[in-house]
Amino acid sequence: MHSILLRGLVCSLCLLPVFALKIPFSARTSPQTRGLPPARAARQSSSSHVLSVGNTQNSFYYTNITLGSQTISVMLDTGSSDLWVTGSVLNAQDTGKSLTLSYAVGNAAGDVYTAPFSMAGYSVENQAFLLVTNTSTFSTNIHSEGYDGLIGLGPNSGSAIYKKLGGDTGDNAINRIFEQNPSSTDDYITLMLSRLNDPGSNITGHFTISELVPGYENVTSMPQLAVEMVYEVTDQDQHWQALTDKNVGVIGPDGQPISVSSIVPKAPSGQLVAVLDSGFTLPQVPRSMSDAIYGRVQGAEWSTFQQAWLVPCGQLINLTFTFGGISYPVHPLDVSSSDFGVTFSNGNPACLGTFQPISSAFSLLGEYDMILGMAFLRNAYTLINYGNLVEGGSNSNKPYIQMLPLTNQVTAINDFIQTRTNGQNLINSPQYTLLPSSQEQHSPETAEEKKQQYEEEVLSRWPYILVGCLAFVFMLIGCCVWRCCKRRRMKKLAARQKQGTNPPDTNRSGPYSQLHDSQSTATLVMQPMRASTLEFKEEYGKDAFSRSP
């Protein structure tokens, strides 16, 4: 039995770099699916801008690039933004900068170089990349898995190399291509992933730049799903993420919507924010959603070792996601996987529930609710338009995502019956009937998850906390200013009283205000009248009432 280690996103605050992590599991492979020649080489398509995509046991998807005149197989990752390769690269120039990218498989550490780069018919000079010379920390042999590096297809703002070098020299490869070939409509990539061991599938893997896979042009008629933007302070965490439909975003095995509240503060009620990430083999969803998908399956077992649900391989599980009014059914071969050789606790063979509870990939900043990886992306032809997220580009339009459903439910059921039950239709047999909702099992929540959820409640609301703190500071400053002004006024009043003057009575209105002279009627002392004319005469020396001669 091979162990499965969950991959997660390293989320950090503000200026710390964030990278998508890869899942270092061991899938059962054969020489035809382990990336060995000739299967390892992703064949070039007949169109110059369309590349074929290789598939290692539905676990890794890769294509070819040319770097420094060498053809190198790289994993396609829409969840990160940097280019790194192992080994050596001809004609590469050292920038003198070193960098370490943290992944679950280990650390991709080395020096940053530049070299001529080409992909899907586009070429750029002096493309910056990380040359990883030591892969001893990796928990898996990536060469045997079919690739010798990774190309990040995420927004340029998430590139650690871009931040390290600064300016245009550090722009990631896709950004450089769009910057050199300005367009208001064609700044897009498309991705189609194949499914191995599916007898009814005729889909082959393709990756394109500014071009559509022939026969699938209808993707442009699909709803344009606005890319949900993260806060500007944390735009390094920007991913290709979109909102599910209101209240019907996820339809469970019983045909009913799975109700889960979003942890994203600005998400509309009844909707979830989903990241589309081709670097995740196993989708990461809220724990309650994972329980709703697998918890009612008879014989389902939660594996503490695998940190995932185990189910009988003959159990067909229906699951559908809804975006922009369009339903995207997930093939039952993608809802549970027989590729990992897992067993129940009693030793009997089991299949792995691929939609795992989100734990190590939990968004502490509350920027997304779930990560839809390869098990979902195999069911849609995906177009990502970068829009104004191209640094230095001429496109002023907002970025968006379009997805064309690829899974036909009737055909998918027949594929499942042929693959899992040897052609016997046992779907309606009693052993595969879902348990009542009252008997649904629930996976245990770890103490670390509870801690993360508490931290998320605080960190995801940092804009509101910041506004509240600023308001408190302004109120405090205002109170201090008011107190100082009042104290100064009181001092002035005390000084005037000490000098024997009173301040004006500002409470008295009208033209007859109180006199403030010392001889006002409030302090005037009446003088006695003269008693007689005699006193007057004596004072002035004559009788004031005598007649003149």
C-alpha positions as CSV (number, residue, x, y, z in Angstrom):
1,M,0.0,0.0,0.0
2,H,1.4,3.4,-1.0
3,S,1.0,6.3,1.3
4,I,-0.7,9.6,0.1
5,L,0.6,12.8,1.5
6,L,-1.7,15.7,1.1
7,R,-0.4,18.7,-0.8
8,G,-1.2,22.2,0.5
9,L,-0.8,25.8,-0.4
10,V,1.7,27.8,1.8
11,C,-0.4,30.8,2.8
12,S,1.4,33.7,4.4
13,L,0.6,37.2,5.4
14,C,1.2,40.4,3.4
15,L,4.7,40.3,1.9
16,L,5.7,36.6,2.4
17,P,5.8,34.6,-0.8
18,V,3.1,32.0,-1.4
19,F,3.5,28.9,-3.6
20,A,1.2,26.1,-4.6
21,L,2.5,22.8,-3.3
22,K,2.5,19.5,-5.1
23,I,1.2,16.2,-3.9
24,P,4.0,13.7,-3.3
25,F,1.9,10.5,-3.5
26,S,2.9,7.2,-5.1
27,A,0.5,6.0,-7.7
28,R,0.7,2.5,-9.1
29,T,2.4,2.8,-12.5
30,S,3.6,0.7,-15.3
31,P,6.4,1.3,-17.9
32,Q,3.8,2.7,-20.2
33,T,2.5,5.3,-17.7
34,R,5.7,6.1,-15.7
35,G,6.9,8.7,-18.2
36,L,9.5,6.4,-19.8
37,P,10.2,6.8,-23.5
38,P,8.4,6.9,-25.8
39,A,5.4,7.8,-23.6
40,R,7.4,10.4,-21.7
41,A,7.8,12.8,-24.6
42,A,4.7,15.0,-25.0
43,R,4.2,14.9,-28.8
44,Q,4.0,18.2,-30.6
45,S,0.6,18.9,-32.1
46,S,0.2,19.8,-35.8
47,S,-0.6,23.4,-34.9
48,S,2.3,25.5,-33.8
49,H,0.4,26.9,-30.8
50,V,-1.1,23.6,-29.6
51,L,0.9,21.2,-27.5
52,S,0.1,17.6,-26.6
53,V,0.0,16.9,-22.8
54,G,1.5,13.7,-21.3
55,N,-0.2,11.9,-18.5
56,T,1.4,9.9,-15.7
57,Q,-1.4,7.7,-14.2
58,N,-3.8,10.6,-13.9
59,S,-1.5,12.1,-11.4
60,F,0.9,14.4,-13.3
61,Y,0.4,16.3,-16.6
62,Y,3.4,17.6,-18.5
63,T,4.4,19.1,-21.8
64,N,7.6,20.1,-23.5
65,I,9.4,23.5,-23.5
66,T,12.7,24.6,-25.0
67,L,15.1,26.3,-22.6
68,G,18.6,27.2,-23.7
69,S,18.3,25.0,-26.9
70,Q,17.3,22.0,-24.8
71,T,13.9,20.3,-24.8
72,I,12.7,19.8,-21.2
73,S,9.5,18.1,-20.0
74,V,7.7,20.3,-17.4
75,M,4.6,19.8,-15.3
76,L,1.8,22.2,-16.1
77,D,0.6,24.0,-13.0
78,T,-2.1,26.7,-13.0
79,G,-1.7,27.1,-9.3
80,S,1.8,28.7,-9.2
81,S,3.7,31.2,-11.3
82,D,7.3,30.2,-11.5
83,L,9.5,28.2,-13.9
84,W,12.0,25.8,-12.5
85,V,14.0,22.9,-14.0
86,T,16.5,20.4,-12.7
87,G,19.9,19.4,-14.1
88,S,21.8,21.8,-16.3
89,V,20.8,24.2,-19.0
90,L,23.0,25.2,-21.9
91,N,23.6,28.9,-22.7
92,A,22.1,30.0,-19.3
93,Q,23.3,33.2,-17.6
94,D,23.5,33.4,-13.8
95,T,21.8,36.4,-12.3
96,G,23.6,36.1,-9.0
97,K,20.3,35.6,-7.2
98,S,19.3,32.5,-5.3
99,L,15.9,31.3,-4.3
100,T,14.1,28.5,-2.5
101,L,10.5,27.4,-3.4
102,S,8.8,25.2,-0.9
103,Y,6.8,22.3,-2.1
104,A,5.4,19.2,-0.3
105,V,7.7,17.0,-2.4
106,G,10.6,19.0,-1.0
107,N,12.4,22.3,-1.6
108,A,13.2,23.5,-5.1
109,A,16.3,25.5,-4.3
110,G,19.0,27.0,-6.5
111,D,20.2,30.0,-8.5
112,V,18.1,32.1,-10.8
113,Y,19.3,32.0,-14.4
114,T,18.1,33.4,-17.7
115,A,18.1,31.6,-21.0
116,P,16.2,31.7,-24.4
117,F,12.8,30.1,-24.0
118,S,10.1,28.8,-26.3
119,M,6.8,27.1,-25.9
120,A,3.9,26.4,-28.2
121,G,5.4,28.4,-31.1
122,Y,6.3,31.5,-29.0
123,S,9.8,32.5,-28.1
124,V,11.3,35.0,-25.6
125,E,14.9,36.0,-24.9
126,N,16.5,35.9,-21.4
127,Q,13.6,34.1,-19.6
128,A,14.2,33.9,-15.9
129,F,14.0,30.5,-14.2
130,L,15.2,28.6,-11.2
131,L,17.9,26.0,-11.8
132,V,17.5,23.3,-9.2
133,T,20.7,21.3,-9.0
134,N,19.9,19.2,-5.9
135,T,16.7,17.2,-5.8
136,S,17.7,15.1,-2.8
137,T,15.0,16.7,-0.6
138,F,12.2,15.6,-3.0
139,S,10.2,12.7,-1.7
140,T,9.6,11.4,-5.2
141,N,11.7,10.9,-8.3
142,I,10.1,13.5,-10.6
143,H,12.1,12.3,-13.6
144,S,10.5,8.8,-13.3
145,E,7.1,10.5,-13.0
146,G,7.6,12.1,-16.5
147,Y,8.9,15.6,-15.9
148,D,12.1,17.5,-15.1
149,G,10.7,20.8,-14.0
150,L,7.5,22.8,-13.6
151,I,6.0,25.8,-15.3
152,G,3.7,28.0,-13.3
153,L,0.7,29.3,-15.3
154,G,-0.7,31.6,-12.6
155,P,-0.7,35.4,-12.6
156,N,2.6,37.1,-12.7
157,S,2.0,38.8,-9.3
158,G,2.4,35.4,-7.6
159,S,5.9,34.8,-9.0
160,A,8.7,34.6,-6.5
161,I,11.3,35.1,-9.2
162,Y,9.5,38.3,-10.3
163,K,9.7,39.6,-6.8
164,K,13.3,38.5,-6.5
165,L,14.6,40.2,-9.6
166,G,12.2,43.1,-9.8
167,G,11.1,44.8,-13.0
168,D,10.4,43.1,-16.3
169,T,13.4,40.8,-16.2
170,G,11.6,38.6,-13.6
171,D,8.3,38.3,-15.4
172,N,7.1,34.7,-15.7
173,A,7.1,33.0,-19.1
174,I,3.4,33.3,-20.0
175,N,3.5,37.0,-19.0
176,R,6.5,37.5,-21.3
177,I,4.7,35.9,-24.2
178,F,1.6,38.0,-23.8
179,E,3.7,41.1,-23.2
180,Q,5.6,40.6,-26.5
181,N,2.5,39.7,-28.4
182,P,0.0,42.3,-27.2
183,S,-3.7,41.6,-27.8
184,S,-7.0,42.8,-26.4
185,T,-8.6,39.4,-26.8
186,D,-6.0,36.6,-27.2
187,D,-4.2,36.7,-23.9
188,Y,-5.4,33.2,-23.0
189,I,-4.4,29.6,-22.5
190,T,-6.5,26.5,-22.7
191,L,-6.0,23.1,-21.0
192,M,-7.5,19.7,-21.7
193,L,-6.5,16.7,-19.6
194,S,-6.9,13.1,-20.6
195,R,-8.1,10.2,-18.5
196,L,-6.2,6.9,-18.5
197,N,-8.0,3.6,-18.0
198,D,-11.3,5.0,-19.4
199,P,-12.5,2.8,-22.2
200,G,-15.1,5.3,-23.5
201,S,-12.9,8.4,-23.6
202,N,-11.4,9.7,-26.8
203,I,-10.0,12.8,-25.3
204,T,-6.3,13.5,-25.5
205,G,-4.4,16.1,-23.5
206,H,-3.7,19.5,-25.0
207,F,-2.3,22.8,-23.9
208,T,-2.6,25.9,-26.1
209,I,-1.6,29.5,-26.0
210,S,-3.9,32.0,-27.8
211,E,-5.5,29.2,-29.8
212,L,-8.3,26.7,-29.4
213,V,-8.2,22.9,-29.7
214,P,-9.9,22.0,-33.0
215,G,-13.3,20.6,-32.4
216,Y,-13.8,22.3,-29.1
217,E,-14.3,25.9,-30.2
218,N,-17.6,26.0,-28.3
219,V,-15.7,26.8,-25.2
220,T,-15.9,30.5,-26.2
221,S,-19.7,30.3,-26.0
222,M,-19.6,29.2,-22.4
223,P,-20.3,31.8,-19.6
224,Q,-17.4,34.1,-18.8
225,L,-16.7,33.4,-15.2
226,A,-15.1,36.5,-13.6
227,V,-11.9,35.7,-11.8
228,E,-12.5,36.4,-8.1
229,M,-9.8,39.0,-7.1
230,V,-8.1,38.8,-3.8
231,Y,-7.3,41.9,-1.7
232,E,-4.6,44.1,-3.3
233,V,-2.3,43.8,-0.3
234,T,-2.2,40.0,-0.8
235,D,-2.3,39.9,-4.6
236,Q,0.6,37.4,-4.5
237,D,-2.1,34.9,-3.5
238,Q,-4.1,35.6,-6.7
239,H,-5.2,32.4,-8.3
240,W,-7.6,31.4,-11.1
241,Q,-10.7,31.3,-8.9
242,A,-14.4,31.7,-9.6
243,L,-17.7,31.5,-7.8
244,T,-20.0,28.5,-7.9
245,D,-23.7,29.1,-8.5
246,K,-25.9,30.3,-5.7
247,N,-27.3,27.4,-3.5
248,V,-26.7,24.8,-6.2
249,G,-23.0,25.0,-6.7
250,V,-22.3,21.4,-5.7
251,I,-24.8,18.6,-6.2
252,G,-24.1,15.5,-4.1
253,P,-24.6,11.8,-4.6
254,D,-28.3,12.0,-3.7
255,G,-29.0,14.6,-6.3
256,Q,-29.4,17.4,-3.7
257,P,-27.3,20.5,-3.2
258,I,-24.5,20.2,-0.6
259,S,-24.9,23.2,1.6
260,V,-21.6,24.7,2.9
261,S,-21.0,28.2,4.1
262,S,-18.1,30.1,2.5
263,I,-15.1,31.3,4.6
264,V,-14.5,34.1,2.1
265,P,-15.8,37.3,3.7
266,K,-16.8,38.9,0.5
267,A,-18.3,35.8,-1.1
268,P,-22.1,36.2,-1.8
269,S,-24.4,34.2,0.3
270,G,-24.8,30.6,-0.9
271,Q,-21.8,30.7,-3.2
272,L,-18.3,29.2,-2.8
273,V,-14.9,30.4,-4.2
274,A,-13.2,27.6,-6.1
275,V,-9.6,27.6,-7.3
276,L,-8.8,25.8,-10.6
277,D,-5.4,24.2,-10.0
278,S,-3.8,21.6,-12.4
279,G,-1.0,21.1,-9.8
280,F,-3.4,19.4,-7.4
281,T,-4.0,15.7,-8.2
282,L,-6.7,15.4,-5.6
283,P,-9.2,18.2,-5.1
284,Q,-9.4,19.8,-1.7
285,V,-12.9,20.7,-0.4
286,P,-14.5,21.7,2.9
287,R,-14.6,18.7,5.3
288,S,-18.4,18.8,5.5
289,M,-18.6,18.6,1.7
290,S,-16.2,15.6,1.6
291,D,-18.3,13.9,4.3
292,A,-21.5,14.6,2.3
293,I,-19.9,12.9,-0.8
294,Y,-18.6,9.8,0.9
295,G,-20.1,9.6,4.4
296,R,-23.4,7.9,3.2
297,V,-21.6,5.1,1.2
298,Q,-22.1,1.7,2.7
299,G,-18.8,0.4,3.9
300,A,-17.1,3.7,3.6
301,E,-14.2,4.1,6.0
302,W,-12.2,7.2,7.1
303,S,-8.5,6.5,7.0
304,T,-6.5,8.3,9.6
305,F,-3.3,7.3,7.9
306,Q,-4.3,8.5,4.5
307,Q,-6.4,11.4,5.9
308,A,-9.0,10.5,3.2
309,W,-12.2,8.5,2.7
310,L,-11.9,4.9,1.4
311,V,-14.9,3.4,-0.4
312,P,-15.8,0.2,-2.2
313,C,-14.5,0.3,-5.7
314,G,-17.9,-0.8,-7.1
315,Q,-19.7,2.2,-5.6
316,L,-20.7,4.7,-8.3
317,I,-20.9,8.2,-6.7
318,N,-22.5,11.1,-8.6
319,L,-21.1,14.5,-8.2
320,T,-21.8,17.7,-10.2
321,F,-20.5,21.3,-9.9
322,T,-22.4,24.3,-11.3
323,F,-20.7,27.5,-12.6
324,G,-22.5,30.2,-14.5
325,G,-25.7,28.1,-14.9
326,I,-23.8,25.3,-16.6
327,S,-23.5,21.8,-15.0
328,Y,-20.1,20.1,-14.9
329,P,-20.7,16.4,-14.0
330,V,-17.6,14.7,-12.5
331,H,-16.9,11.3,-14.1
332,P,-17.4,8.5,-11.4
333,L,-13.9,7.2,-12.2
334,D,-12.7,10.7,-11.0
335,V,-14.8,10.7,-7.8
336,S,-13.0,7.6,-6.5
337,S,-9.7,6.3,-7.7
338,S,-8.3,2.8,-7.9
339,D,-4.8,4.1,-8.8
340,F,-3.3,4.1,-5.3
341,G,-3.5,0.5,-4.1
342,V,-5.2,1.4,-0.8
343,T,-7.0,-1.1,1.4
344,F,-9.6,-1.0,4.2
345,S,-8.5,-1.7,7.7
346,N,-9.4,-5.4,7.2
347,G,-7.0,-5.6,4.3
348,N,-9.6,-5.7,1.5
349,P,-9.0,-3.6,-1.6
350,A,-10.5,-0.1,-1.5
351,C,-10.7,3.0,-3.7
352,L,-9.6,6.4,-2.6
353,G,-12.1,9.2,-2.3
354,T,-10.5,11.9,-4.4
355,F,-12.3,14.9,-3.0
356,Q,-10.4,15.2,0.2
357,P,-11.1,17.5,3.2
358,I,-9.1,20.6,2.8
359,S,-6.5,20.8,5.6
360,S,-2.9,21.6,4.6
361,A,-4.2,23.7,1.8
362,F,-6.6,25.6,4.0
363,S,-6.7,29.4,3.2
364,L,-5.8,31.2,6.4
365,L,-6.6,34.5,4.7
366,G,-10.0,33.3,3.7
367,E,-9.4,33.8,0.0
368,Y,-11.0,30.5,-1.3
369,D,-13.1,27.6,-0.1
370,M,-11.9,24.7,-2.2
371,I,-9.3,23.7,-4.8
372,L,-10.5,21.8,-7.8
373,G,-7.5,19.9,-9.1
374,M,-7.0,17.3,-11.8
375,A,-9.9,15.0,-10.8
376,F,-12.2,17.9,-11.6
377,L,-10.3,19.5,-14.5
378,R,-10.4,16.2,-16.5
379,N,-14.2,16.9,-16.9
380,A,-13.9,20.3,-18.6
381,Y,-12.0,22.0,-21.4
382,T,-10.7,25.1,-19.6
383,L,-9.9,28.5,-21.1
384,I,-8.2,31.1,-18.9
385,N,-8.0,34.7,-20.2
386,Y,-5.4,36.7,-18.3
387,G,-6.9,40.1,-19.2
388,N,-5.4,43.0,-17.2
389,L,-3.4,40.6,-15.0
390,V,-0.6,40.7,-17.7
391,E,2.1,42.9,-16.4
392,G,3.0,45.5,-19.1
393,G,0.3,44.2,-21.4
394,S,-2.2,46.2,-23.4
395,N,-5.3,44.3,-22.4
396,S,-7.5,46.4,-20.1
397,N,-10.2,43.8,-19.8
398,K,-10.9,41.9,-16.6
399,P,-9.6,38.3,-16.5
400,Y,-12.1,35.4,-16.8
401,I,-12.5,31.7,-17.1
402,Q,-14.6,29.6,-19.5
403,M,-15.2,25.9,-19.2
404,L,-16.8,23.5,-21.7
405,P,-18.2,20.3,-20.1
406,L,-16.6,17.1,-21.3
407,T,-18.4,14.4,-19.4
408,N,-21.5,12.7,-20.6
409,Q,-23.2,11.2,-17.6
410,V,-24.8,8.2,-19.5
411,T,-21.5,7.3,-21.2
412,A,-19.6,7.8,-17.9
413,I,-21.8,5.3,-16.1
414,N,-21.2,2.7,-18.8
415,D,-17.4,3.4,-18.5
416,F,-17.6,2.8,-14.8
417,I,-19.5,-0.4,-15.1
418,Q,-17.0,-1.7,-17.6
419,T,-14.0,-0.7,-15.5
420,R,-15.0,-1.3,-11.9
421,T,-17.6,-4.2,-12.0
422,N,-16.4,-6.1,-15.0
423,G,-19.4,-5.1,-17.1
424,Q,-22.0,-6.1,-14.5
425,N,-24.5,-3.4,-13.7
426,L,-24.7,-3.4,-9.9
427,I,-25.5,0.2,-9.5
428,N,-29.0,-0.4,-8.1
429,S,-28.1,-3.4,-5.9
430,P,-28.8,-3.0,-2.2
431,Q,-25.1,-3.0,-1.3
432,Y,-24.6,0.2,-3.2
433,T,-27.7,2.1,-2.0
434,L,-26.8,5.3,-0.1
435,L,-27.5,5.3,3.6
436,P,-30.1,7.7,5.1
437,S,-28.8,11.2,5.8
438,S,-29.3,10.5,9.5
439,Q,-26.6,7.7,9.3
440,E,-24.0,9.8,7.5
441,Q,-20.5,9.3,8.8
442,H,-18.3,12.3,9.7
443,S,-14.6,12.4,9.5
444,P,-12.8,13.7,12.7
445,E,-11.5,17.2,12.7
446,T,-8.0,17.6,14.1
447,A,-6.9,20.1,16.7
448,E,-4.7,21.7,14.0
449,E,-7.7,22.2,11.8
450,K,-9.7,23.8,14.6
451,K,-6.7,26.1,15.2
452,Q,-6.6,27.0,11.5
453,Q,-10.3,27.8,11.4
454,Y,-10.0,30.1,14.4
455,E,-7.0,31.8,12.8
456,E,-8.9,32.1,9.5
457,E,-11.8,33.8,11.3
458,V,-9.4,36.5,12.5
459,L,-7.1,36.8,9.5
460,S,-9.7,36.7,6.8
461,R,-11.4,39.7,8.3
462,W,-8.3,41.8,8.5
463,P,-9.7,44.6,6.3
464,Y,-12.6,45.1,8.7
465,I,-10.3,44.8,11.7
466,L,-7.9,47.4,10.1
467,V,-10.8,49.8,9.5
468,G,-12.0,49.3,13.1
469,C,-8.5,49.9,14.5
470,L,-8.1,53.1,12.3
471,A,-11.5,54.4,13.5
472,F,-10.5,53.8,17.1
473,V,-7.2,55.6,16.6
474,F,-8.9,58.6,15.0
475,M,-11.4,58.7,17.9
476,L,-8.6,58.5,20.4
477,I,-6.7,61.3,18.6
478,G,-9.9,63.4,18.5
479,C,-10.5,62.9,22.2
480,C,-7.0,63.9,23.0
481,V,-7.3,67.1,20.9
482,W,-10.6,67.9,22.5
483,R,-9.2,67.4,26.0
484,C,-6.2,69.6,25.2
485,C,-8.4,72.4,23.8
486,K,-10.7,72.2,26.8
487,R,-7.7,72.4,29.2
488,R,-6.2,75.4,27.4
489,R,-9.6,77.2,27.6
490,M,-9.9,76.5,31.3
491,K,-6.5,77.9,31.9
492,K,-7.4,81.1,30.0
493,L,-10.6,81.4,32.1
494,A,-8.6,80.9,35.3
495,A,-6.1,83.6,34.2
496,R,-8.9,86.1,33.5
497,Q,-10.6,85.5,36.8
498,K,-7.3,86.0,38.6
499,Q,-7.0,89.4,36.9
500,G,-10.5,90.4,38.1
501,T,-12.2,90.2,34.8
502,N,-15.0,88.0,33.8
503,P,-15.4,86.4,30.4
504,P,-18.2,87.5,28.1
505,D,-21.5,85.9,28.8
506,T,-22.1,84.1,25.6
507,N,-25.4,82.7,26.9
508,R,-27.1,86.1,27.0
509,S,-28.7,87.1,23.8
510,G,-30.3,90.4,22.6
511,P,-29.1,94.0,22.6
512,Y,-29.4,94.5,26.4
513,S,-26.5,92.4,27.5
514,Q,-25.1,92.9,31.0
515,L,-22.7,95.7,31.6
516,H,-19.2,94.6,32.5
517,D,-17.9,98.0,33.7
518,S,-17.1,98.3,37.4
519,Q,-19.7,101.0,37.7
520,S,-22.5,98.9,36.3
521,T,-25.8,98.7,38.1
522,A,-24.8,95.5,39.6
523,T,-22.1,97.3,41.7
524,L,-23.3,100.9,41.8
525,V,-23.7,102.4,45.3
526,M,-26.4,105.1,45.7
527,Q,-25.1,108.5,47.0
528,P,-27.3,110.5,49.4
529,M,-29.1,113.5,48.0
530,R,-28.3,117.1,49.3
531,A,-30.5,118.0,52.3
532,S,-31.2,121.7,51.4
533,T,-30.3,124.7,49.3
534,L,-28.2,125.8,52.2
535,E,-25.7,123.0,51.6
536,F,-25.7,123.9,47.9
537,K,-25.1,127.5,48.7
538,E,-22.4,126.8,51.1
539,E,-20.7,124.6,48.5
540,Y,-20.9,127.1,45.7
541,G,-20.9,130.3,47.7
542,K,-24.3,131.6,46.5
543,D,-28.0,130.9,46.6
544,A,-28.9,129.0,43.5
545,F,-32.5,130.3,43.8
546,S,-31.8,134.0,44.3
547,R,-32.8,136.5,41.7
548,S,-30.2,138.4,39.8
549,P,-30.0,142.2,40.7
